[in-house]
Amino acid sequence: MQRWKELTALDLFQEEHKDQLKLAQEWIEKTSQSCSAVAVLLATVVFAAAYTIPGDSCLWEAMPQLLFSYD
């Protein structure tokens, strides 16, 4: 008798797709690492933008130029 006749449908499916499962796990791991790196870079940029005063600073008064007009 052939071996596939002794297996259930689930067992046969799992046996036939072992290689695909391994490849999928490796792909997910690499993708999650890439996404984590992008998330860290994005968080760094957002943090820097949140704590940076907009505009250029006036060198003699140390005030942002957007607050006063020095015309």
PDB file of N, H, CA, C and O in Angstrom:
ATOM      1  N   MET A   1       0.818  -1.199   0.000  1.00  0.00           N
ATOM      2  CA  MET A   1       0.000   0.000   0.000  1.00  0.00           C
ATOM      3  C   MET A   1       0.855   1.253   0.000  1.00  0.00           C
ATOM      4  O   MET A   1       1.954   1.275   0.555  1.00  0.00           O
ATOM      5  N   GLN A   2       0.350   2.264  -0.612  1.00  0.00           N
ATOM      6  H   GLN A   2      -0.542   2.247  -1.064  1.00  0.00           H
ATOM      7  CA  GLN A   2       1.083   3.522  -0.656  1.00  0.00           C
ATOM      8  C   GLN A   2       0.907   4.270   0.665  1.00  0.00           C
ATOM      9  O   GLN A   2      -0.121   4.170   1.334  1.00  0.00           O
ATOM     10  N   ARG A   3       1.946   5.018   1.010  1.00  0.00           N
ATOM     11  H   ARG A   3       2.782   5.099   0.467  1.00  0.00           H
ATOM     12  CA  ARG A   3       1.944   5.697   2.309  1.00  0.00           C
ATOM     13  C   ARG A   3       0.861   6.775   2.398  1.00  0.00           C
ATOM     14  O   ARG A   3       0.288   6.981   3.468  1.00  0.00           O
ATOM     15  N   TRP A   4       0.576   7.457   1.302  1.00  0.00           N
ATOM     16  H   TRP A   4       1.041   7.289   0.433  1.00  0.00           H
ATOM     17  CA  TRP A   4      -0.388   8.549   1.355  1.00  0.00           C
ATOM     18  C   TRP A   4      -1.782   8.072   1.716  1.00  0.00           C
ATOM     19  O   TRP A   4      -2.600   8.859   2.191  1.00  0.00           O
ATOM     20  N   LYS A   5      -2.064   6.805   1.500  1.00  0.00           N
ATOM     21  H   LYS A   5      -1.399   6.165   1.114  1.00  0.00           H
ATOM     22  CA  LYS A   5      -3.376   6.281   1.857  1.00  0.00           C
ATOM     23  C   LYS A   5      -3.527   6.116   3.363  1.00  0.00           C
ATOM     24  O   LYS A   5      -4.646   6.041   3.871  1.00  0.00           O
ATOM     25  N   GLU A   6      -2.412   6.059   4.079  1.00  0.00           N
ATOM     26  H   GLU A   6      -1.503   6.120   3.667  1.00  0.00           H
ATOM     27  CA  GLU A   6      -2.455   5.912   5.537  1.00  0.00           C
ATOM     28  C   GLU A   6      -2.562   7.254   6.268  1.00  0.00           C
ATOM     29  O   GLU A   6      -2.859   7.285   7.463  1.00  0.00           O
ATOM     30  N   LEU A   7      -2.325   8.349   5.566  1.00  0.00           N
ATOM     31  H   LEU A   7      -2.084   8.324   4.596  1.00  0.00           H
ATOM     32  CA  LEU A   7      -2.310   9.667   6.189  1.00  0.00           C
ATOM     33  C   LEU A   7      -3.658  10.358   6.065  1.00  0.00           C
ATOM     34  O   LEU A   7      -4.425  10.112   5.134  1.00  0.00           O
ATOM     35  N   THR A   8      -3.922  11.233   7.036  1.00  0.00           N
ATOM     36  H   THR A   8      -3.299  11.433   7.792  1.00  0.00           H
ATOM     37  CA  THR A   8      -5.110  12.083   6.911  1.00  0.00           C
ATOM     38  C   THR A   8      -4.773  13.213   5.946  1.00  0.00           C
ATOM     39  O   THR A   8      -3.615  13.390   5.567  1.00  0.00           O
ATOM     40  N   ALA A   9      -5.771  13.962   5.559  1.00  0.00           N
ATOM     41  H   ALA A   9      -6.711  13.819   5.867  1.00  0.00           H
ATOM     42  CA  ALA A   9      -5.557  15.070   4.621  1.00  0.00           C
ATOM     43  C   ALA A   9      -4.617  16.116   5.229  1.00  0.00           C
ATOM     44  O   ALA A   9      -3.755  16.658   4.537  1.00  0.00           O
ATOM     45  N   LEU A  10      -4.785  16.393   6.509  1.00  0.00           N
ATOM     46  H   LEU A  10      -5.485  15.952   7.071  1.00  0.00           H
ATOM     47  CA  LEU A  10      -3.933  17.379   7.178  1.00  0.00           C
ATOM     48  C   LEU A  10      -2.492  16.893   7.245  1.00  0.00           C
ATOM     49  O   LEU A  10      -1.573  17.660   6.960  1.00  0.00           O
ATOM     50  N   ASP A  11      -2.281  15.657   7.608  1.00  0.00           N
ATOM     51  H   ASP A  11      -3.028  15.033   7.840  1.00  0.00           H
ATOM     52  CA  ASP A  11      -0.928  15.106   7.675  1.00  0.00           C
ATOM     53  C   ASP A  11      -0.250  15.123   6.300  1.00  0.00           C
ATOM     54  O   ASP A  11       0.923  15.479   6.189  1.00  0.00           O
ATOM     55  N   LEU A  12      -0.976  14.747   5.278  1.00  0.00           N
ATOM     56  H   LEU A  12      -1.929  14.458   5.368  1.00  0.00           H
ATOM     57  CA  LEU A  12      -0.431  14.744   3.928  1.00  0.00           C
ATOM     58  C   LEU A  12      -0.074  16.162   3.488  1.00  0.00           C
ATOM     59  O   LEU A  12       0.981  16.384   2.895  1.00  0.00           O
ATOM     60  N   PHE A  13      -0.954  17.116   3.777  1.00  0.00           N
ATOM     61  H   PHE A  13      -1.812  16.935   4.258  1.00  0.00           H
ATOM     62  CA  PHE A  13      -0.698  18.513   3.418  1.00  0.00           C
ATOM     63  C   PHE A  13       0.551  19.032   4.121  1.00  0.00           C
ATOM     64  O   PHE A  13       1.400  19.666   3.494  1.00  0.00           O
ATOM     65  N   GLN A  14       0.666  18.764   5.419  1.00  0.00           N
ATOM     66  H   GLN A  14      -0.024  18.249   5.928  1.00  0.00           H
ATOM     67  CA  GLN A  14       1.826  19.239   6.176  1.00  0.00           C
ATOM     68  C   GLN A  14       3.121  18.610   5.677  1.00  0.00           C
ATOM     69  O   GLN A  14       4.152  19.279   5.611  1.00  0.00           O
ATOM     70  N   GLU A  15       3.074  17.350   5.332  1.00  0.00           N
ATOM     71  H   GLU A  15       2.236  16.807   5.385  1.00  0.00           H
ATOM     72  CA  GLU A  15       4.266  16.664   4.839  1.00  0.00           C
ATOM     73  C   GLU A  15       4.695  17.204   3.472  1.00  0.00           C
ATOM     74  O   GLU A  15       5.885  17.370   3.206  1.00  0.00           O
ATOM     75  N   GLU A  16       3.725  17.470   2.624  1.00  0.00           N
ATOM     76  H   GLU A  16       2.758  17.335   2.840  1.00  0.00           H
ATOM     77  CA  GLU A  16       4.036  17.953   1.274  1.00  0.00           C
ATOM     78  C   GLU A  16       4.504  19.409   1.255  1.00  0.00           C
ATOM     79  O   GLU A  16       5.152  19.833   0.298  1.00  0.00           O
ATOM     80  N   HIS A  17       4.188  20.175   2.290  1.00  0.00           N
ATOM     81  H   HIS A  17       3.661  19.831   3.067  1.00  0.00           H
ATOM     82  CA  HIS A  17       4.492  21.607   2.286  1.00  0.00           C
ATOM     83  C   HIS A  17       5.515  22.012   3.349  1.00  0.00           C
ATOM     84  O   HIS A  17       5.554  23.176   3.748  1.00  0.00           O
ATOM     85  N   LYS A  18       6.327  21.090   3.804  1.00  0.00           N
ATOM     86  H   LYS A  18       6.295  20.145   3.479  1.00  0.00           H
ATOM     87  CA  LYS A  18       7.341  21.406   4.811  1.00  0.00           C
ATOM     88  C   LYS A  18       8.328  22.456   4.297  1.00  0.00           C
ATOM     89  O   LYS A  18       8.689  23.384   5.021  1.00  0.00           O
ATOM     90  N   ASP A  19       8.756  22.305   3.057  1.00  0.00           N
ATOM     91  H   ASP A  19       8.463  21.552   2.469  1.00  0.00           H
ATOM     92  CA  ASP A  19       9.726  23.242   2.485  1.00  0.00           C
ATOM     93  C   ASP A  19       9.146  24.648   2.365  1.00  0.00           C
ATOM     94  O   ASP A  19       9.822  25.634   2.658  1.00  0.00           O
ATOM     95  N   GLN A  20       7.905  24.732   1.936  1.00  0.00           N
ATOM     96  H   GLN A  20       7.355  23.931   1.698  1.00  0.00           H
ATOM     97  CA  GLN A  20       7.263  26.041   1.809  1.00  0.00           C
ATOM     98  C   GLN A  20       7.099  26.699   3.174  1.00  0.00           C
ATOM     99  O   GLN A  20       7.246  27.916   3.288  1.00  0.00           O
ATOM    100  N   LEU A  21       6.805  25.937   4.189  1.00  0.00           N
ATOM    101  H   LEU A  21       6.686  24.949   4.097  1.00  0.00           H
ATOM    102  CA  LEU A  21       6.661  26.470   5.536  1.00  0.00           C
ATOM    103  C   LEU A  21       7.985  27.052   6.021  1.00  0.00           C
ATOM    104  O   LEU A  21       8.015  28.132   6.612  1.00  0.00           O
ATOM    105  N   LYS A  22       9.074  26.339   5.773  1.00  0.00           N
ATOM    106  H   LYS A  22       9.050  25.462   5.293  1.00  0.00           H
ATOM    107  CA  LYS A  22      10.399  26.809   6.177  1.00  0.00           C
ATOM    108  C   LYS A  22      10.744  28.115   5.464  1.00  0.00           C
ATOM    109  O   LYS A  22      11.234  29.054   6.092  1.00  0.00           O
ATOM    110  N   LEU A  23      10.490  28.180   4.160  1.00  0.00           N
ATOM    111  H   LEU A  23      10.091  27.418   3.650  1.00  0.00           H
ATOM    112  CA  LEU A  23      10.747  29.403   3.398  1.00  0.00           C
ATOM    113  C   LEU A  23       9.888  30.563   3.887  1.00  0.00           C
ATOM    114  O   LEU A  23      10.364  31.694   3.984  1.00  0.00           O
ATOM    115  N   ALA A  24       8.644  30.289   4.189  1.00  0.00           N
ATOM    116  H   ALA A  24       8.257  29.370   4.110  1.00  0.00           H
ATOM    117  CA  ALA A  24       7.743  31.340   4.674  1.00  0.00           C
ATOM    118  C   ALA A  24       8.200  31.873   6.030  1.00  0.00           C
ATOM    119  O   ALA A  24       8.128  33.078   6.272  1.00  0.00           O
ATOM    120  N   GLN A  25       8.663  31.005   6.908  1.00  0.00           N
ATOM    121  H   GLN A  25       8.722  30.027   6.711  1.00  0.00           H
ATOM    122  CA  GLN A  25       9.148  31.445   8.211  1.00  0.00           C
ATOM    123  C   GLN A  25      10.376  32.323   8.076  1.00  0.00           C
ATOM    124  O   GLN A  25      10.494  33.330   8.773  1.00  0.00           O
ATOM    125  N   GLU A  26      11.293  31.958   7.190  1.00  0.00           N
ATOM    126  H   GLU A  26      11.197  31.139   6.623  1.00  0.00           H
ATOM    127  CA  GLU A  26      12.484  32.779   6.962  1.00  0.00           C
ATOM    128  C   GLU A  26      12.109  34.128   6.373  1.00  0.00           C
ATOM    129  O   GLU A  26      12.678  35.150   6.757  1.00  0.00           O
ATOM    130  N   TRP A  27      11.154  34.144   5.439  1.00  0.00           N
ATOM    131  H   TRP A  27      10.692  33.314   5.127  1.00  0.00           H
ATOM    132  CA  TRP A  27      10.719  35.392   4.818  1.00  0.00           C
ATOM    133  C   TRP A  27      10.074  36.312   5.846  1.00  0.00           C
ATOM    134  O   TRP A  27      10.338  37.515   5.854  1.00  0.00           O
ATOM    135  N   ILE A  28       9.237  35.761   6.704  1.00  0.00           N
ATOM    136  H   ILE A  28       9.022  34.785   6.697  1.00  0.00           H
ATOM    137  CA  ILE A  28       8.579  36.562   7.738  1.00  0.00           C
ATOM    138  C   ILE A  28       9.606  37.155   8.695  1.00  0.00           C
ATOM    139  O   ILE A  28       9.478  38.309   9.103  1.00  0.00           O
ATOM    140  N   GLU A  29      10.615  36.382   9.056  1.00  0.00           N
ATOM    141  H   GLU A  29      10.719  35.444   8.725  1.00  0.00           H
ATOM    142  CA  GLU A  29      11.646  36.870   9.969  1.00  0.00           C
ATOM    143  C   GLU A  29      12.417  38.031   9.346  1.00  0.00           C
ATOM    144  O   GLU A  29      12.650  39.041  10.010  1.00  0.00           O
ATOM    145  N   LYS A  30      12.815  37.902   8.082  1.00  0.00           N
ATOM    146  H   LYS A  30      12.626  37.082   7.543  1.00  0.00           H
ATOM    147  CA  LYS A  30      13.542  38.976   7.409  1.00  0.00           C
ATOM    148  C   LYS A  30      12.669  40.219   7.236  1.00  0.00           C
ATOM    149  O   LYS A  30      13.137  41.345   7.410  1.00  0.00           O
ATOM    150  N   THR A  31      11.419  40.009   6.898  1.00  0.00           N
ATOM    151  H   THR A  31      11.039  39.095   6.756  1.00  0.00           H
ATOM    152  CA  THR A  31      10.510  41.130   6.707  1.00  0.00           C
ATOM    153  C   THR A  31      10.267  41.871   8.015  1.00  0.00           C
ATOM    154  O   THR A  31      10.239  43.102   8.026  1.00  0.00           O
ATOM    155  N   SER A  32      10.093  41.156   9.100  1.00  0.00           N
ATOM    156  H   SER A  32      10.116  40.157   9.091  1.00  0.00           H
ATOM    157  CA  SER A  32       9.865  41.813  10.385  1.00  0.00           C
ATOM    158  C   SER A  32      11.090  42.585  10.844  1.00  0.00           C
ATOM    159  O   SER A  32      10.955  43.637  11.468  1.00  0.00           O
ATOM    160  N   GLN A  33      12.281  42.083  10.548  1.00  0.00           N
ATOM    161  H   GLN A  33      12.391  41.228  10.041  1.00  0.00           H
ATOM    162  CA  GLN A  33      13.501  42.817  10.891  1.00  0.00           C
ATOM    163  C   GLN A  33      13.591  44.108  10.084  1.00  0.00           C
ATOM    164  O   GLN A  33      13.975  45.148  10.619  1.00  0.00           O
ATOM    165  N   SER A  34      13.245  44.048   8.822  1.00  0.00           N
ATOM    166  H   SER A  34      12.934  43.203   8.387  1.00  0.00           H
ATOM    167  CA  SER A  34      13.275  45.242   7.982  1.00  0.00           C
ATOM    168  C   SER A  34      12.250  46.266   8.452  1.00  0.00           C
ATOM    169  O   SER A  34      12.540  47.461   8.508  1.00  0.00           O
ATOM    170  N   CYS A  35      11.073  45.807   8.783  1.00  0.00           N
ATOM    171  H   CYS A  35      10.836  44.837   8.737  1.00  0.00           H
ATOM    172  CA  CYS A  35      10.033  46.718   9.256  1.00  0.00           C
ATOM    173  C   CYS A  35      10.424  47.348  10.586  1.00  0.00           C
ATOM    174  O   CYS A  35      10.124  48.518  10.824  1.00  0.00           O
ATOM    175  N   SER A  36      11.085  46.597  11.449  1.00  0.00           N
ATOM    176  H   SER A  36      11.329  45.647  11.255  1.00  0.00           H
ATOM    177  CA  SER A  36      11.535  47.140  12.725  1.00  0.00           C
ATOM    178  C   SER A  36      12.571  48.233  12.514  1.00  0.00           C
ATOM    179  O   SER A  36      12.546  49.254  13.200  1.00  0.00           O
ATOM    180  N   ALA A  37      13.477  48.027  11.573  1.00  0.00           N
ATOM    181  H   ALA A  37      13.497  47.197  11.016  1.00  0.00           H
ATOM    182  CA  ALA A  37      14.499  49.033  11.287  1.00  0.00           C
ATOM    183  C   ALA A  37      13.865  50.313  10.752  1.00  0.00           C
ATOM    184  O   ALA A  37      14.256  51.410  11.149  1.00  0.00           O
ATOM    185  N   VAL A  38      12.908  50.182   9.871  1.00  0.00           N
ATOM    186  H   VAL A  38      12.591  49.290   9.549  1.00  0.00           H
ATOM    187  CA  VAL A  38      12.218  51.345   9.322  1.00  0.00           C
ATOM    188  C   VAL A  38      11.435  52.065  10.419  1.00  0.00           C
ATOM    189  O   VAL A  38      11.409  53.296  10.446  1.00  0.00           O
ATOM    190  N   ALA A  39      10.808  51.333  11.309  1.00  0.00           N
ATOM    191  H   ALA A  39      10.829  50.334  11.287  1.00  0.00           H
ATOM    192  CA  ALA A  39      10.051  51.945  12.401  1.00  0.00           C
ATOM    193  C   ALA A  39      10.959  52.734  13.337  1.00  0.00           C
ATOM    194  O   ALA A  39      10.581  53.808  13.804  1.00  0.00           O
ATOM    195  N   VAL A  40      12.145  52.213  13.614  1.00  0.00           N
ATOM    196  H   VAL A  40      12.451  51.340  13.235  1.00  0.00           H
ATOM    197  CA  VAL A  40      13.095  52.925  14.476  1.00  0.00           C
ATOM    198  C   VAL A  40      13.553  54.213  13.799  1.00  0.00           C
ATOM    199  O   VAL A  40      13.612  55.259  14.445  1.00  0.00           O
ATOM    200  N   LEU A  41      13.874  54.154  12.523  1.00  0.00           N
ATOM    201  H   LEU A  41      13.826  53.304  11.998  1.00  0.00           H
ATOM    202  CA  LEU A  41      14.280  55.361  11.809  1.00  0.00           C
ATOM    203  C   LEU A  41      13.167  56.405  11.768  1.00  0.00           C
ATOM    204  O   LEU A  41      13.423  57.593  11.964  1.00  0.00           O
ATOM    205  N   LEU A  42      11.961  55.976  11.521  1.00  0.00           N
ATOM    206  H   LEU A  42      11.753  55.011  11.362  1.00  0.00           H
ATOM    207  CA  LEU A  42      10.826  56.885  11.493  1.00  0.00           C
ATOM    208  C   LEU A  42      10.590  57.513  12.863  1.00  0.00           C
ATOM    209  O   LEU A  42      10.334  58.714  12.952  1.00  0.00           O
ATOM    210  N   ALA A  43      10.673  56.731  13.920  1.00  0.00           N
ATOM    211  H   ALA A  43      10.881  55.756  13.848  1.00  0.00           H
ATOM    212  CA  ALA A  43      10.488  57.258  15.270  1.00  0.00           C
ATOM    213  C   ALA A  43      11.569  58.280  15.606  1.00  0.00           C
ATOM    214  O   ALA A  43      11.291  59.268  16.286  1.00  0.00           O
ATOM    215  N   THR A  44      12.790  58.057  15.143  1.00  0.00           N
ATOM    216  H   THR A  44      13.015  57.255  14.591  1.00  0.00           H
ATOM    217  CA  THR A  44      13.878  59.003  15.379  1.00  0.00           C
ATOM    218  C   THR A  44      13.596  60.337  14.702  1.00  0.00           C
ATOM    219  O   THR A  44      13.798  61.393  15.301  1.00  0.00           O
ATOM    220  N   VAL A  45      13.137  60.294  13.472  1.00  0.00           N
ATOM    221  H   VAL A  45      12.973  59.436  12.986  1.00  0.00           H
ATOM    222  CA  VAL A  45      12.831  61.530  12.743  1.00  0.00           C
ATOM    223  C   VAL A  45      11.669  62.264  13.395  1.00  0.00           C
ATOM    224  O   VAL A  45      11.719  63.485  13.542  1.00  0.00           O
ATOM    225  N   VAL A  46      10.642  61.553  13.782  1.00  0.00           N
ATOM    226  H   VAL A  46      10.601  60.561  13.663  1.00  0.00           H
ATOM    227  CA  VAL A  46       9.482  62.181  14.422  1.00  0.00           C
ATOM    228  C   VAL A  46       9.874  62.791  15.753  1.00  0.00           C
ATOM    229  O   VAL A  46       9.439  63.897  16.073  1.00  0.00           O
ATOM    230  N   PHE A  47      10.684  62.100  16.535  1.00  0.00           N
ATOM    231  H   PHE A  47      11.038  61.202  16.275  1.00  0.00           H
ATOM    232  CA  PHE A  47      11.134  62.631  17.822  1.00  0.00           C
ATOM    233  C   PHE A  47      11.940  63.906  17.615  1.00  0.00           C
ATOM    234  O   PHE A  47      11.734  64.889  18.326  1.00  0.00           O
ATOM    235  N   ALA A  48      12.850  63.899  16.656  1.00  0.00           N
ATOM    236  H   ALA A  48      13.017  63.100  16.078  1.00  0.00           H
ATOM    237  CA  ALA A  48      13.669  65.092  16.389  1.00  0.00           C
ATOM    238  C   ALA A  48      12.804  66.257  15.911  1.00  0.00           C
ATOM    239  O   ALA A  48      13.029  67.399  16.311  1.00  0.00           O
ATOM    240  N   ALA A  49      11.830  65.980  15.068  1.00  0.00           N
ATOM    241  H   ALA A  49      11.647  65.052  14.743  1.00  0.00           H
ATOM    242  CA  ALA A  49      10.954  67.038  14.562  1.00  0.00           C
ATOM    243  C   ALA A  49      10.059  67.611  15.656  1.00  0.00           C
ATOM    244  O   ALA A  49       9.730  68.796  15.630  1.00  0.00           O
ATOM    245  N   ALA A  50       9.673  66.795  16.597  1.00  0.00           N
ATOM    246  H   ALA A  50       9.941  65.832  16.618  1.00  0.00           H
ATOM    247  CA  ALA A  50       8.782  67.254  17.666  1.00  0.00           C
ATOM    248  C   ALA A  50       9.495  68.197  18.626  1.00  0.00           C
ATOM    249  O   ALA A  50       8.855  69.076  19.202  1.00  0.00           O
ATOM    250  N   TYR A  51      10.790  68.041  18.812  1.00  0.00           N
ATOM    251  H   TYR A  51      11.311  67.327  18.344  1.00  0.00           H
ATOM    252  CA  TYR A  51      11.529  68.855  19.778  1.00  0.00           C
ATOM    253  C   TYR A  51      12.408  69.915  19.133  1.00  0.00           C
ATOM    254  O   TYR A  51      13.243  70.510  19.815  1.00  0.00           O
ATOM    255  N   THR A  52      12.245  70.168  17.839  1.00  0.00           N
ATOM    256  H   THR A  52      11.567  69.684  17.285  1.00  0.00           H
ATOM    257  CA  THR A  52      13.009  71.192  17.152  1.00  0.00           C
ATOM    258  C   THR A  52      12.151  72.443  17.016  1.00  0.00           C
ATOM    259  O   THR A  52      10.998  72.368  16.591  1.00  0.00           O
ATOM    260  N   ILE A  53      12.718  73.598  17.379  1.00  0.00           N
ATOM    261  H   ILE A  53      13.654  73.658  17.723  1.00  0.00           H
ATOM    262  CA  ILE A  53      11.992  74.858  17.250  1.00  0.00           C
ATOM    263  C   ILE A  53      11.933  75.217  15.771  1.00  0.00           C
ATOM    264  O   ILE A  53      12.952  75.173  15.082  1.00  0.00           O
ATOM    265  N   PRO A  54      10.752  75.571  15.276  1.00  0.00           N
ATOM    266  CA  PRO A  54      10.648  75.904  13.857  1.00  0.00           C
ATOM    267  C   PRO A  54      11.339  77.227  13.542  1.00  0.00           C
ATOM    268  O   PRO A  54      11.405  78.118  14.389  1.00  0.00           O
ATOM    269  N   GLY A  55      11.841  77.347  12.344  1.00  0.00           N
ATOM    270  H   GLY A  55      11.787  76.623  11.656  1.00  0.00           H
ATOM    271  CA  GLY A  55      12.486  78.575  11.918  1.00  0.00           C
ATOM    272  C   GLY A  55      13.941  78.623  12.332  1.00  0.00           C
ATOM    273  O   GLY A  55      14.466  77.691  12.940  1.00  0.00           O
ATOM    274  N   ASP A  56      14.578  79.723  11.992  1.00  0.00           N
ATOM    275  H   ASP A  56      14.151  80.481  11.497  1.00  0.00           H
ATOM    276  CA  ASP A  56      15.983  79.934  12.307  1.00  0.00           C
ATOM    277  C   ASP A  56      16.058  80.753  13.587  1.00  0.00           C
ATOM    278  O   ASP A  56      15.146  81.530  13.872  1.00  0.00           O
ATOM    279  N   SER A  57      17.113  80.597  14.353  1.00  0.00           N
ATOM    280  H   SER A  57      17.853  79.966  14.121  1.00  0.00           H
ATOM    281  CA  SER A  57      17.218  81.368  15.588  1.00  0.00           C
ATOM    282  C   SER A  57      18.031  82.633  15.350  1.00  0.00           C
ATOM    283  O   SER A  57      18.978  82.643  14.563  1.00  0.00           O
ATOM    284  N   CYS A  58      17.646  83.685  16.036  1.00  0.00           N
ATOM    285  H   CYS A  58      16.877  83.677  16.675  1.00  0.00           H
ATOM    286  CA  CYS A  58      18.341  84.965  15.973  1.00  0.00           C
ATOM    287  C   CYS A  58      19.580  84.856  16.862  1.00  0.00           C
ATOM    288  O   CYS A  58      19.465  84.558  18.051  1.00  0.00           O
ATOM    289  N   LEU A  59      20.737  85.091  16.306  1.00  0.00           N
ATOM    290  H   LEU A  59      20.831  85.334  15.340  1.00  0.00           H
ATOM    291  CA  LEU A  59      21.975  84.851  17.038  1.00  0.00           C
ATOM    292  C   LEU A  59      22.176  85.803  18.206  1.00  0.00           C
ATOM    293  O   LEU A  59      22.771  85.403  19.207  1.00  0.00           O
ATOM    294  N   TRP A  60      21.708  87.046  18.127  1.00  0.00           N
ATOM    295  H   TRP A  60      21.225  87.371  17.315  1.00  0.00           H
ATOM    296  CA  TRP A  60      21.974  87.997  19.198  1.00  0.00           C
ATOM    297  C   TRP A  60      20.941  87.954  20.316  1.00  0.00           C
ATOM    298  O   TRP A  60      21.208  88.483  21.396  1.00  0.00           O
ATOM    299  N   GLU A  61      19.773  87.348  20.106  1.00  0.00           N
ATOM    300  H   GLU A  61      19.557  86.919  19.229  1.00  0.00           H
ATOM    301  CA  GLU A  61      18.778  87.256  21.176  1.00  0.00           C
ATOM    302  C   GLU A  61      18.377  85.818  21.494  1.00  0.00           C
ATOM    303  O   GLU A  61      17.656  85.590  22.465  1.00  0.00           O
ATOM    304  N   ALA A  62      18.813  84.869  20.722  1.00  0.00           N
ATOM    305  H   ALA A  62      19.399  85.055  19.933  1.00  0.00           H
ATOM    306  CA  ALA A  62      18.497  83.455  20.905  1.00  0.00           C
ATOM    307  C   ALA A  62      16.992  83.195  20.922  1.00  0.00           C
ATOM    308  O   ALA A  62      16.502  82.388  21.712  1.00  0.00           O
ATOM    309  N   MET A  63      16.271  83.882  20.051  1.00  0.00           N
ATOM    310  H   MET A  63      16.670  84.538  19.410  1.00  0.00           H
ATOM    311  CA  MET A  63      14.824  83.698  19.938  1.00  0.00           C
ATOM    312  C   MET A  63      14.504  83.205  18.531  1.00  0.00           C
ATOM    313  O   MET A  63      15.183  83.590  17.580  1.00  0.00           O
ATOM    314  N   PRO A  64      13.510  82.385  18.383  1.00  0.00           N
ATOM    315  CA  PRO A  64      13.116  81.948  17.046  1.00  0.00           C
ATOM    316  C   PRO A  64      12.647  83.138  16.217  1.00  0.00           C
ATOM    317  O   PRO A  64      11.937  84.000  16.736  1.00  0.00           O
ATOM    318  N   GLN A  65      13.014  83.205  14.976  1.00  0.00           N
ATOM    319  H   GLN A  65      13.590  82.505  14.554  1.00  0.00           H
ATOM    320  CA  GLN A  65      12.649  84.337  14.131  1.00  0.00           C
ATOM    321  C   GLN A  65      11.177  84.347  13.774  1.00  0.00           C
ATOM    322  O   GLN A  65      10.679  85.374  13.314  1.00  0.00           O
ATOM    323  N   LEU A  66      10.472  83.274  13.959  1.00  0.00           N
ATOM    324  H   LEU A  66      10.877  82.439  14.332  1.00  0.00           H
ATOM    325  CA  LEU A  66       9.050  83.253  13.641  1.00  0.00           C
ATOM    326  C   LEU A  66       8.207  84.010  14.671  1.00  0.00           C
ATOM    327  O   LEU A  66       7.052  84.332  14.393  1.00  0.00           O
ATOM    328  N   LEU A  67       8.756  84.300  15.848  1.00  0.00           N
ATOM    329  H   LEU A  67       9.694  84.038  16.074  1.00  0.00           H
ATOM    330  CA  LEU A  67       7.977  84.979  16.869  1.00  0.00           C
ATOM    331  C   LEU A  67       7.964  86.494  16.695  1.00  0.00           C
ATOM    332  O   LEU A  67       6.952  87.130  16.991  1.00  0.00           O
ATOM    333  N   PHE A  68       9.043  87.080  16.231  1.00  0.00           N
ATOM    334  H   PHE A  68       9.865  86.563  15.991  1.00  0.00           H
ATOM    335  CA  PHE A  68       9.139  88.532  16.104  1.00  0.00           C
ATOM    336  C   PHE A  68       9.653  88.898  14.714  1.00  0.00           C
ATOM    337  O   PHE A  68      10.355  88.123  14.063  1.00  0.00           O
ATOM    338  N   SER A  69       9.291  90.075  14.291  1.00  0.00           N
ATOM    339  H   SER A  69       8.721  90.705  14.819  1.00  0.00           H
ATOM    340  CA  SER A  69       9.793  90.575  13.019  1.00  0.00           C
ATOM    341  C   SER A  69      10.920  91.547  13.306  1.00  0.00           C
ATOM    342  O   SER A  69      10.733  92.500  14.063  1.00  0.00           O
ATOM    343  N   TYR A  70      12.085  91.327  12.718  1.00  0.00           N
ATOM    344  H   TYR A  70      12.237  90.553  12.103  1.00  0.00           H
ATOM    345  CA  TYR A  70      13.238  92.195  12.942  1.00  0.00           C
ATOM    346  C   TYR A  70      13.520  93.062  11.723  1.00  0.00           C
ATOM    347  O   TYR A  70      14.676  93.200  11.323  1.00  0.00           O
ATOM    348  N   ASP A  71      12.497  93.640  11.133  1.00  0.00           N
ATOM    349  H   ASP A  71      11.558  93.528  11.458  1.00  0.00           H
ATOM    350  CA  ASP A  71      12.656  94.475   9.932  1.00  0.00           C
ATOM    351  C   ASP A  71      13.202  95.832  10.262  1.00  0.00           C
ATOM    352  O   ASP A  71      13.395  96.655   9.367  1.00  0.00           O
TER     353      ASP A  71
END
